Amino acid sequence: MYIANTYRRIPIIIERGEGIWIYDTLGNKYLDTFSGIGVLSFGHCDEIINNAIREKISKFTHISNFFVDNDALFVAEKLVKETKKDGSVFFANSGAEANEAALKAVKKNKKGLIISFEGNFHGRTLGALSITGFPAIRKQFEPLLDNIVFLPFNDPTTLKTFLEKNGHKVSAIFVESIHGSGGLDVVNKEVINVINHYKNIYNYIIVADEVQAGLGRTGKFYSYQHFNLEADIITVAKSLGGGLPLAATIFTGKYKTIFLPGEHGSTFAPNPVALAAGKTVLQRITKDFLKEVEQKGVYLKKQLLKLKENFGVIKEIKGLGLMIGIVIESKKIDNIIEIGLREKILLNIVKGNTIRLLPPLDITIFEIDELLSRLKKVLSQL
């Protein structure tokens, strides 16, 4: 095969997708818990998104950043207004690129220490990797950016002690309110209170990475809104383009004009076709829709906790909304993907032993029950 061996791929050949289902070339039908790793908020082949894509393609597929697409105006306005602040948007193609833009803004604003947390994932480009709290994927590419400090996740005492001693040197803190690749841990409010408190003293930038947890996935438009984090810069991607590459860095308040013409850019972003798809995604993330996501997340988590009572291999249930982690006893995890394939459910494992569930946000209760039924069959074989 001529494709770089950078992923442990699942041994099926996909023919098509529809909603929560994936069909392979052998005629098998699998329940998909990946949603493209959180990309497909409305499942596979959503007709509203597909129609928007077809319509835009019939007009143009690329126009360059010397022109403004009307869909870009809509998407940018929606992203900014949901922060409840004034702001501006830089469009990119991926979460890593969105975080690179945030890093450049931080560097321009103030040279100093950048705090990230163990288990944070911000991307694999050199800058984004520098603030990603996974030593195993950083080590072989060092030296990376300097002046990066990794602190324990959910340890307010260590954070407070560090800021009391070094706060005047800190230029930014990167926060992933719910760890995606890091195992679905949820930040505690004590940590957020410390971050907010010392920001008022030392005036550092708070960057909220919403690449996976944002855009309705947790029942709030942005996941940091659960915790009242005083974010200055927000990064989003994954589900923004409705399945097509699209990302954004949202600069709020006094950072709205942080970049001048020529200081940052992208050839392909924002792609007009991705913008058309993204517009339909954002139009559907309403208050009522978010309430439904929250309710379905509560239902899913409640049912998983019942499974935990019956299956000793489940150690913990984590996450918020429809971003859920099921921690499995490590020695039982080895064959879980293969067992899932036999039971026609596609499972994603992060942090070594955590099943990450990222179903479509419009999943029905009936479909959640089907997911649980198939998961139960998998667990019974561990």
C-alpha positions, 0 to 999 in steps of 0.5 A: 500500500502506498499510504503512509503507515500513520494509523492503525486502520480498521480492516473493513472497506467502506462502501457508504454511510447513512446516519449512524450506520456504515456499510462495507463492501461485503454488505455488512452494516456497522453502528458507527460511534466515531462520527469521523472522530466527532466531525459528523454532527448530523451523521453520514450523508446528511441531506441538508449538508449534501444539498448545500455542498451541491449548490455551492459546487455548482457556483464555485469551489475556490475563490481565494482570500482576496474575496469574501464569501457570504457564507463566511460572514454568516459562519464568522458572525455565529461563532463570535456571537456565541462567545457573548463577546465582540470578536473576529474569526481567522479561518483555517483547515484543521484544529492544529492550524487553528491552534497554530494561529492562536499560538502566533497571536500569543507570541505576538502579544507577549513573549513568555511562558505558555502553560498547557496540561498533561493530557491536552491534545492540540495537534501534531504540527510542530507548534501545536505538538509543543503544547500537546501533553502527550510525551510519547508523541512529542519526544521523537520530534524535540526540540520543539517550542521552548518556554512551554510548561506542562502542569497536572490536569485537575490539580488546582493546588499545583497550578495556584502555586506555579502561578503565584511564583511565575504568573508574571512570566506567563503569556497564555494558558491553553485549556481543553475543558474535556480531554478528547484524545486524552481520555474524556476527563472533565476539567474541575471548576476549582482549576477554572477558578484559579485560571480566571483569578490569576488572569485578572492579576497577570493578564495572560491570554486564555485559549479554549481548545474547542476542536472536539468538544465545541459546537454543541457536542456537550450540550453547550455551544462551547464546552468551556461555557459549562465552567465559566472560563474567561476565554480570550481565544477559542479554536474550533474545527472537526464538526464545523465543516459538516464533514469537510475541512474547516476550522476557525480561531476566534479572537475576542475583546482586545485581541480582535485585531491581533493580526495585521494584513500579511501576518497570517494566512491560508491558501485554502481556508475558508473553502467555500464548499466547506463554508456552505456545509458549515453554515447549515451545521451552525443554523441547526445548533439552536438552544432547543437542539442543545437542550436535546443533546444535553438530555440525550447525553444524560440518558446515555450516561445513565444507561452506561452507569447501569452497565457499569454495575453489571460489568466489572470490566468497566472502571469509570464513565466520563465526559459530558453530553454526547462526548463520553468515555468508558474506561475499561480494565486495561488487561481486558481491552486488547481485542475489543475492536475485533469483538466490536467488528463481530458485533457490528459496532465500530469502537474507538479506543483512546488513552490505551483503555478508554472507549470514546463515544462521539455519536451524531448529535441528532442520534435518537433514543432508539439509536442510543438503545441500539448502541447500548445493546451492541456494546453490552454484547461486546462487554460480555465477551471481555 
